[in-house]
């Protein structure tokens, strides 16, 4: 793919969705975003926000999560799905934050991914939203639409992440995540893409108009 088309994609996205940083998961600090992102696996942000509204009142600190009863926490997060694994990982993760990081959420990728239940996607959400470190989060929207745009041919999220890091300007990395998620929810919908309404149709090889 030529760089001119990549820059045109970025220009259109910036004009369509602005260059404002926005996180769809409600949080007040780094550890809340970390837990919300862990809960968001195979779950909608809307559902997670409904759950965390009560969850962060019941468990107001990292210590509260670290000392939580696993069965009770499972019940508290049941509606997010995969609640057994998520509850176990949240408790293990917050214990390690207290024991090894002084209760602070680390900023380095290797430290974040050493935490229970934290993969590259969750780590990059923290790096981008909390520490403003250029990072690319490959969720289902980013994977699907990046392939449609011809920015990658890969299926594996890590390989897609590296393809996008190679092709997109670094200052666009965090914005691209936000813009593509919005685009995937409202225009390039998986089962019924609105190609006729899409501002990217002139640069998208998958456009059906």
DRENDO-1510 file (C-alpha; in Angstrom, 1 decimal, always signed):
<recs>
REC; n; res; u; v; w
REC; 1; UNK; +0.0; +0.0; +0.0 .
REC; 2; UNK; +1.4; +3.4; -0.9 .
REC; 3; UNK; +2.0; +6.0; +1.8 .
REC; 4; UNK; -0.1; +8.6; +0.0 .
REC; 5; UNK; -3.3; +6.4; +0.5 .
REC; 6; UNK; -2.4; +5.8; +4.1 .
REC; 7; UNK; -2.1; +9.5; +4.8 .
REC; 8; UNK; -5.4; +10.1; +2.9 .
REC; 9; UNK; -7.1; +7.5; +5.2 .
REC; 10; UNK; -5.7; +9.3; +8.3 .
REC; 11; UNK; -6.8; +12.7; +6.9 .
REC; 12; UNK; -10.4; +11.5; +6.2 .
REC; 13; UNK; -10.6; +9.9; +9.7 .
REC; 14; UNK; -9.4; +13.1; +11.4 .
REC; 15; UNK; -11.9; +15.2; +9.4 .
REC; 16; UNK; -14.8; +12.8; +10.1 .
REC; 17; UNK; -14.2; +11.9; +13.7 .
REC; 18; UNK; -11.9; +14.8; +14.9 .
REC; 19; UNK; -8.6; +14.3; +16.7 .
REC; 20; UNK; -10.0; +14.3; +20.2 .
REC; 21; UNK; -8.9; +11.5; +22.5 .
REC; 22; UNK; -11.9; +9.5; +23.9 .
REC; 23; UNK; -12.1; +6.4; +25.9 .
REC; 24; UNK; -15.4; +4.5; +25.9 .
REC; 25; UNK; -14.8; +2.8; +29.2 .
REC; 26; UNK; -15.8; +4.9; +32.2 .
REC; 27; UNK; -12.9; +5.3; +34.7 .
REC; 28; UNK; -11.4; +7.8; +37.1 .
REC; 29; UNK; -7.9; +6.4; +37.3 .
REC; 30; UNK; -5.5; +3.9; +35.8 .
REC; 31; UNK; -6.5; +0.9; +37.9 .
REC; 32; UNK; -10.2; +1.4; +37.2 .
REC; 33; UNK; -9.4; +1.5; +33.4 .
REC; 34; UNK; -7.3; -1.7; +33.8 .
REC; 35; UNK; -10.1; -3.6; +35.5 .
REC; 36; UNK; -12.8; -2.2; +33.1 .
REC; 37; UNK; -10.6; -3.3; +30.1 .
REC; 38; UNK; -10.2; -6.8; +31.6 .
REC; 39; UNK; -14.0; -7.0; +31.9 .
REC; 40; UNK; -14.5; -5.8; +28.4 .
REC; 41; UNK; -13.1; -9.0; +26.8 .
REC; 42; UNK; -16.0; -10.6; +24.8 .
REC; 43; UNK; -18.3; -7.9; +26.3 .
REC; 44; UNK; -19.6; -4.5; +25.1 .
REC; 45; UNK; -18.3; -1.3; +26.6 .
REC; 46; UNK; -21.9; -0.3; +27.5 .
REC; 47; UNK; -22.4; -3.5; +29.6 .
REC; 48; UNK; -19.0; -3.0; +31.3 .
REC; 49; UNK; -19.9; +0.6; +32.2 .
REC; 50; UNK; -23.2; -0.6; +33.7 .
REC; 51; UNK; -21.3; -3.1; +35.9 .
REC; 52; UNK; -18.4; -0.8; +36.9 .
REC; 53; UNK; -20.8; +1.9; +38.0 .
REC; 54; UNK; -21.7; -0.2; +41.0 .
REC; 55; UNK; -18.5; -2.3; +41.1 .
REC; 56; UNK; -16.1; +0.7; +41.8 .
REC; 57; UNK; -18.4; +1.9; +44.6 .
REC; 58; UNK; -18.3; -1.6; +46.2 .
REC; 59; UNK; -14.6; -2.0; +45.6 .
REC; 60; UNK; -13.2; +1.6; +45.9 .
REC; 61; UNK; -9.5; +0.6; +45.8 .
REC; 62; UNK; -6.9; -1.9; +44.5 .
REC; 63; UNK; -6.7; -3.3; +48.0 .
REC; 64; UNK; -10.5; -3.9; +48.0 .
REC; 65; UNK; -10.2; -6.0; +44.8 .
REC; 66; UNK; -7.1; -7.8; +46.0 .
REC; 67; UNK; -8.9; -8.9; +49.2 .
REC; 68; UNK; -12.2; -9.7; +47.4 .
REC; 69; UNK; -13.9; -13.0; +47.8 .
REC; 70; UNK; -13.7; -14.7; +44.4 .
REC; 71; UNK; -17.2; -16.1; +44.5 .
REC; 72; UNK; -18.7; -12.8; +45.5 .
REC; 73; UNK; -16.7; -11.0; +42.8 .
REC; 74; UNK; -17.9; -13.6; +40.2 .
REC; 75; UNK; -21.5; -12.7; +41.1 .
REC; 76; UNK; -20.7; -8.9; +40.8 .
REC; 77; UNK; -19.3; -9.3; +37.3 .
REC; 78; UNK; -21.4; -12.2; +36.1 .
REC; 79; UNK; -23.2; -10.2; +33.3 .
REC; 80; UNK; -19.8; -9.5; +31.6 .
REC; 81; UNK; -19.3; -13.1; +30.7 .
REC; 82; UNK; -16.3; -15.4; +31.4 .
REC; 83; UNK; -16.8; -14.2; +35.0 .
REC; 84; UNK; -14.9; -17.0; +36.7 .
REC; 85; UNK; -11.7; -16.3; +34.8 .
REC; 86; UNK; -12.1; -12.6; +35.0 .
REC; 87; UNK; -12.7; -12.6; +38.8 .
REC; 88; UNK; -9.7; -14.9; +39.3 .
REC; 89; UNK; -7.5; -12.7; +37.1 .
REC; 90; UNK; -8.6; -9.4; +38.7 .
REC; 91; UNK; -7.8; -10.6; +42.2 .
REC; 92; UNK; -4.4; -12.0; +41.1 .
REC; 93; UNK; -3.6; -8.8; +39.0 .
REC; 94; UNK; -4.4; -6.4; +41.9 .
REC; 95; UNK; -2.4; -8.5; +44.4 .
REC; 96; UNK; +0.6; -8.3; +42.1 .
REC; 97; UNK; +0.1; -4.5; +41.6 .
REC; 98; UNK; +0.3; -4.1; +45.4 .
REC; 99; UNK; +3.1; -6.6; +46.0 .
REC; 100; UNK; +5.4; -5.6; +43.1 .
REC; 101; UNK; +4.4; -2.1; +41.9 .
REC; 102; UNK; +3.4; -0.3; +45.1 .
REC; 103; UNK; -0.2; -0.2; +44.0 .
REC; 104; UNK; +0.6; +1.7; +40.8 .
REC; 105; UNK; -0.3; +0.5; +37.3 .
REC; 106; UNK; +3.0; +0.2; +35.4 .
REC; 107; UNK; +3.4; +1.9; +32.0 .
REC; 108; UNK; +5.8; -0.5; +30.3 .
REC; 109; UNK; +4.4; -3.2; +28.0 .
REC; 110; UNK; +6.4; -6.0; +29.5 .
REC; 111; UNK; +5.3; -5.1; +33.1 .
REC; 112; UNK; +1.7; -4.8; +32.1 .
REC; 113; UNK; +1.6; -8.1; +30.2 .
REC; 114; UNK; +3.2; -9.8; +33.3 .
REC; 115; UNK; -0.1; -9.1; +35.1 .
REC; 116; UNK; -2.7; -11.9; +35.3 .
REC; 117; UNK; -5.3; -11.5; +32.5 .
REC; 118; UNK; -3.5; -8.6; +30.8 .
REC; 119; UNK; -2.6; -9.2; +27.1 .
REC; 120; UNK; -1.2; -6.7; +24.6 .
REC; 121; UNK; -4.6; -5.3; +23.8 .
REC; 122; UNK; -5.4; -4.4; +27.5 .
REC; 123; UNK; -1.8; -3.2; +28.0 .
REC; 124; UNK; -2.0; -0.9; +24.9 .
REC; 125; UNK; -5.3; +0.6; +26.2 .
REC; 126; UNK; -3.5; +1.6; +29.4 .
REC; 127; UNK; -0.4; +2.9; +27.6 .
REC; 128; UNK; -2.5; +5.0; +25.2 .
REC; 129; UNK; -5.2; +6.3; +27.5 .
REC; 130; UNK; -3.3; +6.7; +30.8 .
REC; 131; UNK; +0.3; +7.4; +29.7 .
REC; 132; UNK; -0.4; +8.7; +26.2 .
REC; 133; UNK; +2.3; +6.4; +24.9 .
REC; 134; UNK; +1.7; +5.8; +21.1 .
REC; 135; UNK; +0.0; +2.4; +21.0 .
REC; 136; UNK; -2.4; +0.5; +18.8 .
REC; 137; UNK; -5.2; -1.5; +20.2 .
REC; 138; UNK; -6.4; -4.3; +17.9 .
REC; 139; UNK; -10.0; -5.1; +18.8 .
REC; 140; UNK; -12.6; -6.7; +16.5 .
REC; 141; UNK; -13.4; -3.3; +14.8 .
REC; 142; UNK; -9.7; -2.5; +14.2 .
REC; 143; UNK; -9.0; -6.0; +12.9 .
REC; 144; UNK; -11.9; -6.1; +10.5 .
REC; 145; UNK; -11.7; -2.6; +9.1 .
REC; 146; UNK; -7.9; -2.5; +8.8 .
REC; 147; UNK; -8.2; -5.6; +6.6 .
REC; 148; UNK; -11.0; -4.1; +4.6 .
REC; 149; UNK; -8.9; -0.9; +4.0 .
REC; 150; UNK; -5.9; -3.1; +2.9 .
REC; 151; UNK; -3.7; -2.0; +5.8 .
REC; 152; UNK; -3.1; -5.6; +6.7 .
REC; 153; UNK; -3.8; -9.1; +5.5 .
REC; 154; UNK; -3.1; -10.8; +8.8 .
REC; 155; UNK; -5.5; -12.5; +11.1 .
REC; 156; UNK; -3.4; -12.5; +14.3 .
REC; 157; UNK; -3.9; -9.4; +16.4 .
REC; 158; UNK; -0.2; -9.0; +17.2 .
REC; 159; UNK; +0.8; -9.2; +13.6 .
REC; 160; UNK; -2.0; -6.7; +12.7 .
REC; 161; UNK; -0.6; -4.4; +15.4 .
REC; 162; UNK; +2.9; -4.5; +13.9 .
REC; 163; UNK; +1.5; -4.0; +10.4 .
REC; 164; UNK; -0.4; -0.9; +11.5 .
REC; 165; UNK; +2.6; +0.4; +13.5 .
REC; 166; UNK; +4.7; +0.1; +10.3 .
REC; 167; UNK; +2.2; +1.9; +8.1 .
REC; 168; UNK; +0.5; +4.5; +10.2 .
REC; 169; UNK; +2.2; +7.7; +11.4 .
REC; 170; UNK; +3.0; +7.3; +15.1 .
REC; 171; UNK; +1.0; +10.4; +16.0 .
REC; 172; UNK; -2.1; +8.7; +14.5 .
REC; 173; UNK; -1.8; +5.4; +16.5 .
REC; 174; UNK; -4.1; +6.2; +19.5 .
REC; 175; UNK; -6.5; +8.3; +17.3 .
REC; 176; UNK; -6.8; +5.4; +14.8 .
REC; 177; UNK; -8.1; +3.1; +17.5 .
REC; 178; UNK; -10.7; +5.6; +18.7 .
REC; 179; UNK; -11.8; +6.6; +15.2 .
REC; 180; UNK; -12.0; +3.0; +13.8 .
REC; 181; UNK; -14.0; +1.8; +16.8 .
REC; 182; UNK; -16.5; +4.7; +16.2 .
REC; 183; UNK; -16.6; +4.0; +12.5 .
REC; 184; UNK; -17.1; +0.2; +13.1 .
REC; 185; UNK; -20.0; +0.9; +15.4 .
REC; 186; UNK; -21.8; +3.5; +13.3 .
REC; 187; UNK; -20.9; +3.0; +9.6 .
REC; 188; UNK; -18.8; +0.0; +8.7 .
REC; 189; UNK; -21.0; -2.4; +10.7 .
REC; 190; UNK; -19.9; -6.0; +10.4 .
REC; 191; UNK; -23.1; -7.5; +8.9 .
REC; 192; UNK; -24.4; -4.4; +7.1 .
REC; 193; UNK; -21.8; -1.9; +6.2 .
REC; 194; UNK; -23.2; +1.5; +5.1 .
REC; 195; UNK; -20.7; +1.9; +2.2 .
REC; 196; UNK; -22.9; +4.7; +0.7 .
REC; 197; UNK; -22.5; +6.8; +3.8 .
REC; 198; UNK; -18.8; +6.0; +4.4 .
REC; 199; UNK; -16.3; +8.9; +4.1 .
REC; 200; UNK; -13.6; +6.3; +3.4 .
REC; 201; UNK; -15.3; +4.8; +0.4 .
REC; 202; UNK; -12.9; +6.5; -2.1 .
REC; 203; UNK; -9.9; +4.9; -0.5 .
REC; 204; UNK; -11.4; +1.5; +0.6 .
REC; 205; UNK; -10.8; -1.4; -1.8 .
REC; 206; UNK; -13.7; -3.3; -0.1 .
REC; 207; UNK; -16.3; -0.6; -0.8 .
REC; 208; UNK; -19.5; -2.1; -2.2 .
REC; 209; UNK; -20.9; +1.0; -3.8 .
</recs>
